[in-house]
Amino acid sequence: MTSIGKPLRLASLQDVACDTCHLNTLCLPGDLASEKVTELKEIIQPLARLARHEVLYYQGAELDNLYTVRSGSLKQVTTTETGEYLVTALFLPGELIGLDAIADEHYPGSVVALETSSVCALPFKPLEALCAQRLELCLRLHRSLSQEIHNERLRLRLLLRRTAEGRVACFLTALSERFQRRGYSPYRFHLSLSRADLGSYLGLTEETVGRALMRCQEQGLVTVRGREIRILDMPNLARLAHASGRRKAQGG
């Protein structure tokens, strides 16, 4: 695997305040009663900061924590048996990291900060024990697992059925929805993934991603300035995202 930084050194920034966090509706606390939030808070480790390119955990490491993104964004990268380097997930504020490690109790990929980010660590064994006692918390965790499955199926559809422009449009519309759920603009946002990473995530080459974005611009669907994306025509971008035309040869 390409060198992607040093392992995270958990350094406390401040105590976790689940009840006042603006992301709690997206995270495990959700609409839990205050006393149950307090129980959850007792097992959560203080906020930790990651610099850009810093590694949260490495592929193959034993599952010890789930993590919630408090700020910034992170990617998951997986190295296959043949040495291929793949971007397999993008995590935004309020999302849980490490859910795909529960089955095998080992992380299936390395998670790396795409920018300065902060995370809350939820030690898994204490969390599992608390879920056994609190049905509401268990249901919240199940919803998070369901969302993880949904995201993976979305990515598989994206890879299997779509043209390069369709894959990019599908990614942008899904990302727009994720930003909107966090209270951010769904029409103008920063894309933290590089073109190479986005190509890896979409199953395309970096050059093909560039051409697809250019064609979306030419059609008046978006404007792209560096990593700043502005969606100009959401209805037609969504129409392109949901088109089921046969994939053409894209060189990626």
C-alpha positions, 0 to 999 in steps of 0.5 A: 500500500502507498504510504498514507501517514502515521497511526492516530495518536488519540489526543483529547480535545474536549469532553464529548457533549452528545446532548448539545452536539448538532450532529446527534440526530445523525449519530447514535444518541439520536432521540434517546432520552437524556439519561440514556444519552448520559449512559452512552456518554460514559463510554465514549472517549474524548474527541480526538483530532486527526491531521490530513493524511493521518491514519485512524486505523490500519487494514487488518487491525483488530476491532476495538472501537467504532468511531463517529465523525465530528468534523471533517471527512475520511476515506476508507482504503483497501489493498486487495490480495493482488496489491490493488489500492481501492477507495471503498468508503467516504465518511462525513460528519455524523457517520459511524466508522467501523461498522463493516468490522463487526462481523470479522472483528477486524477492520477490512480497510485503513481509514485516513483523514482527507482533511483536518478532522475530529472523531469520537471513539466508541469502545465496541465491547462496552457499546455492545454490552450497553446495547444489550441493556438498552433496546433503543440504543440497539435499534439506533445501531441497527439503523446505522448498520442498515444505512451501511448496507444501503450505501454499499448497494448504492455503490454496487449499482453505481459500478455495475450499471452506469456510464462514467457521467452517470456514475459521477452524477449518481455520486454527486446527487448522493453526496448532495443529499448527505450534505443536506441532511447535515444542514449544509448546502446541497448545491454547493460543497467541497469535494474532499476526495481527489480525482484519483480517489474518486476514480478509484471509488467509482471504478474509473480512471482519474482521466475518465472522471475529469472528462465526465465532470467536464461533460457535466459542465458542458451540459450546464449541470454543474460547475467545478473549480478545483474541488468546489462543486456547484450544482446548477441543474439538480433535476437533470443531474438526478435524471442522469444519475438514475438513467440505466443505459448500458455502460460504454467503454470509458477507458477506466 
